[in-house]
Amino acid sequence: MTIAPSKLNTFLLFKLPSAYLCGVRVKSIDKNKCIVSVKHRWINQNPFKSMYWVVQGMAAELTTGVLVMQKIKESGKKISMLVAGNNATFTKKATGRITFVCNEAYLIDQAIQKTIETKEGQTVWLNSKGINEDGVEVSNFNFEWTIKVKN
């Protein structure tokens, strides 16, 4: 699969329909960062009339996961990937359009290089920040990805 926003959004529809139905969409991806956005709507709100935290988590994880997928593809190696841990903080009610950005692709490059060289599994922590339309951070997610060269 080509790593492009339109292909990724189609992938969401068929493989992660809950994310797609909640409005999670990849906006852009390049060698250094991935941007995903989601708009607060009735279907993704909590009882407090803001975006449910798990919807924010889906969007944040997607920013990191897409970069890992892209970097694995670029390596030309068969490498497995899995989320081993995560944490998050929430600082403001998430309303309107929230944009998540991960720009830590260089960390993935280092981990992939090391797993190829050593044939041992590696972990990498990636951060994704959720920013509202006013430029205010509403949430901050960290995901621990494990990667390993397949035999």
C-alpha positions as a Markdown table, in Angstrom:
| # | Residue | x | y | z |
|---|---|---|---|---|
| 1 | Met | 0.0 | 0.0 | 0.0 |
| 2 | Thr | 1.2 | 3.5 | -0.9 |
| 3 | Ile | 1.6 | 5.6 | 2.3 |
| 4 | Ala | -0.6 | 8.5 | 1.3 |
| 5 | Pro | -3.5 | 10.3 | 3.1 |
| 6 | Ser | -6.2 | 9.1 | 0.8 |
| 7 | Lys | -5.0 | 5.5 | 0.9 |
| 8 | Leu | -4.7 | 5.6 | 4.7 |
| 9 | Asn | -8.2 | 7.1 | 5.1 |
| 10 | Thr | -9.6 | 4.3 | 2.9 |
| 11 | Phe | -7.7 | 1.8 | 5.1 |
| 12 | Leu | -9.4 | 3.3 | 8.1 |
| 13 | Leu | -12.8 | 2.8 | 6.6 |
| 14 | Phe | -12.2 | -1.0 | 6.1 |
| 15 | Lys | -9.8 | -1.9 | 8.9 |
| 16 | Leu | -10.5 | 0.6 | 11.7 |
| 17 | Pro | -14.2 | 1.6 | 11.1 |
| 18 | Ser | -14.7 | 3.0 | 14.5 |
| 19 | Ala | -11.9 | 5.6 | 13.9 |
| 20 | Tyr | -13.4 | 6.4 | 10.5 |
| 21 | Leu | -16.9 | 6.8 | 11.8 |
| 22 | Cys | -15.7 | 9.1 | 14.5 |
| 23 | Gly | -14.1 | 11.4 | 11.9 |
| 24 | Val | -10.4 | 10.6 | 12.3 |
| 25 | Arg | -8.6 | 11.5 | 9.1 |
| 26 | Val | -5.0 | 11.6 | 8.0 |
| 27 | Lys | -4.3 | 15.1 | 6.6 |
| 28 | Ser | -0.7 | 14.9 | 5.6 |
| 29 | Ile | 2.4 | 12.7 | 5.9 |
| 30 | Asp | 6.0 | 13.3 | 4.9 |
| 31 | Lys | 9.4 | 11.9 | 5.9 |
| 32 | Asn | 9.4 | 13.8 | 9.2 |
| 33 | Lys | 5.9 | 14.1 | 10.5 |
| 34 | Cys | 2.3 | 13.0 | 10.2 |
| 35 | Ile | -0.8 | 15.2 | 10.8 |
| 36 | Val | -4.2 | 13.7 | 11.7 |
| 37 | Ser | -7.3 | 15.7 | 12.6 |
| 38 | Val | -10.7 | 14.9 | 14.0 |
| 39 | Lys | -13.7 | 17.3 | 14.6 |
| 40 | His | -15.8 | 17.2 | 17.8 |
| 41 | Arg | -19.2 | 15.8 | 16.8 |
| 42 | Trp | -22.2 | 14.2 | 18.4 |
| 43 | Ile | -20.8 | 10.7 | 17.6 |
| 44 | Asn | -17.5 | 11.2 | 19.3 |
| 45 | Gln | -18.5 | 13.3 | 22.3 |
| 46 | Asn | -18.5 | 12.4 | 26.0 |
| 47 | Pro | -21.3 | 13.3 | 28.5 |
| 48 | Phe | -19.5 | 16.6 | 29.1 |
| 49 | Lys | -19.9 | 17.8 | 25.5 |
| 50 | Ser | -16.3 | 17.5 | 24.5 |
| 51 | Met | -14.5 | 14.9 | 22.5 |
| 52 | Tyr | -14.2 | 11.5 | 24.2 |
| 53 | Trp | -10.6 | 10.8 | 25.2 |
| 54 | Val | -10.4 | 7.5 | 23.2 |
| 55 | Val | -11.2 | 9.3 | 20.0 |
| 56 | Gln | -8.3 | 11.6 | 20.7 |
| 57 | Gly | -6.2 | 8.5 | 21.4 |
| 58 | Met | -7.1 | 6.9 | 18.1 |
| 59 | Ala | -6.1 | 10.1 | 16.2 |
| 60 | Ala | -2.9 | 10.5 | 18.2 |
| 61 | Glu | -1.9 | 6.8 | 17.8 |
| 62 | Leu | -2.5 | 7.0 | 14.1 |
| 63 | Thr | 0.1 | 9.9 | 13.8 |
| 64 | Thr | 2.7 | 7.7 | 15.3 |
| 65 | Gly | 1.7 | 4.4 | 13.7 |
| 66 | Val | 1.6 | 5.8 | 10.2 |
| 67 | Leu | 5.2 | 7.1 | 10.6 |
| 68 | Val | 6.3 | 3.7 | 11.9 |
| 69 | Met | 4.6 | 2.0 | 8.9 |
| 70 | Gln | 6.2 | 4.4 | 6.5 |
| 71 | Lys | 9.7 | 3.9 | 7.9 |
| 72 | Ile | 9.4 | 0.1 | 7.9 |
| 73 | Lys | 8.4 | 0.2 | 4.3 |
| 74 | Glu | 11.3 | 2.5 | 3.4 |
| 75 | Ser | 13.7 | 0.1 | 5.2 |
| 76 | Gly | 12.8 | -2.7 | 2.7 |
| 77 | Lys | 12.9 | -5.2 | 5.6 |
| 78 | Lys | 10.2 | -7.3 | 7.2 |
| 79 | Ile | 9.7 | -5.7 | 10.6 |
| 80 | Ser | 6.9 | -6.2 | 13.1 |
| 81 | Met | 5.4 | -3.4 | 15.0 |
| 82 | Leu | 3.2 | -3.2 | 18.1 |
| 83 | Val | 2.2 | -0.7 | 20.8 |
| 84 | Ala | 3.6 | -1.8 | 24.1 |
| 85 | Gly | 2.5 | 1.1 | 26.3 |
| 86 | Asn | 1.1 | 4.6 | 26.3 |
| 87 | Asn | 0.2 | 7.5 | 28.5 |
| 88 | Ala | -1.7 | 10.7 | 28.0 |
| 89 | Thr | -2.5 | 14.0 | 29.7 |
| 90 | Phe | -5.5 | 16.2 | 29.0 |
| 91 | Thr | -5.3 | 20.0 | 29.7 |
| 92 | Lys | -8.4 | 21.5 | 28.1 |
| 93 | Lys | -11.8 | 20.4 | 26.8 |
| 94 | Ala | -11.5 | 19.1 | 23.3 |
| 95 | Thr | -14.1 | 20.9 | 21.1 |
| 96 | Gly | -14.0 | 22.0 | 17.5 |
| 97 | Arg | -11.3 | 20.5 | 15.2 |
| 98 | Ile | -8.4 | 18.9 | 17.0 |
| 99 | Thr | -5.2 | 18.4 | 15.0 |
| 100 | Phe | -2.6 | 15.8 | 16.2 |
| 101 | Val | 1.0 | 16.0 | 15.1 |
| 102 | Cys | 3.9 | 13.6 | 15.5 |
| 103 | Asn | 7.2 | 14.9 | 14.2 |
| 104 | Glu | 9.6 | 12.4 | 15.7 |
| 105 | Ala | 10.3 | 10.2 | 12.6 |
| 106 | Tyr | 14.1 | 10.5 | 13.3 |
| 107 | Leu | 13.6 | 8.3 | 16.4 |
| 108 | Ile | 12.0 | 5.6 | 14.3 |
| 109 | Asp | 14.9 | 5.7 | 11.9 |
| 110 | Gln | 17.3 | 5.1 | 14.8 |
| 111 | Ala | 15.3 | 2.2 | 16.2 |
| 112 | Ile | 14.9 | 0.5 | 12.8 |
| 113 | Gln | 18.6 | 0.8 | 12.1 |
| 114 | Lys | 19.4 | -0.7 | 15.5 |
| 115 | Thr | 17.0 | -3.6 | 15.1 |
| 116 | Ile | 18.4 | -4.4 | 11.7 |
| 117 | Glu | 22.0 | -4.3 | 12.9 |
| 118 | Thr | 21.4 | -6.3 | 16.2 |
| 119 | Lys | 18.4 | -8.5 | 15.1 |
| 120 | Glu | 17.0 | -7.6 | 18.6 |
| 121 | Gly | 13.7 | -6.0 | 19.3 |
| 122 | Gln | 13.8 | -2.2 | 20.0 |
| 123 | Thr | 11.4 | 0.2 | 21.6 |
| 124 | Val | 10.8 | 3.8 | 20.7 |
| 125 | Trp | 8.5 | 6.3 | 22.5 |
| 126 | Leu | 6.7 | 8.7 | 20.1 |
| 127 | Asn | 4.8 | 11.8 | 21.1 |
| 128 | Ser | 1.7 | 13.3 | 19.5 |
| 129 | Lys | 0.1 | 16.6 | 20.7 |
| 130 | Gly | -3.5 | 17.5 | 20.1 |
| 131 | Ile | -4.0 | 21.2 | 19.3 |
| 132 | Asn | -7.4 | 23.0 | 19.0 |
| 133 | Glu | -8.3 | 25.6 | 16.4 |
| 134 | Asp | -7.0 | 28.4 | 18.7 |
| 135 | Gly | -3.6 | 26.8 | 18.8 |
| 136 | Val | -4.0 | 25.6 | 22.4 |
| 137 | Glu | -2.8 | 22.1 | 23.4 |
| 138 | Val | -5.7 | 20.0 | 24.6 |
| 139 | Ser | -4.0 | 16.6 | 25.0 |
| 140 | Asn | -0.6 | 15.0 | 24.8 |
| 141 | Phe | -0.1 | 11.3 | 24.1 |
| 142 | Asn | 3.0 | 9.1 | 24.2 |
| 143 | Phe | 3.1 | 5.7 | 22.6 |
| 144 | Glu | 5.8 | 3.1 | 23.1 |
| 145 | Trp | 6.2 | 1.1 | 19.9 |
| 146 | Thr | 8.2 | -2.1 | 19.7 |
| 147 | Ile | 9.8 | -3.1 | 16.5 |
| 148 | Lys | 11.6 | -6.3 | 15.5 |
| 149 | Val | 13.1 | -7.8 | 12.3 |
| 150 | Lys | 11.1 | -10.9 | 11.4 |
| 151 | Asn | 13.0 | -14.1 | 10.7 |
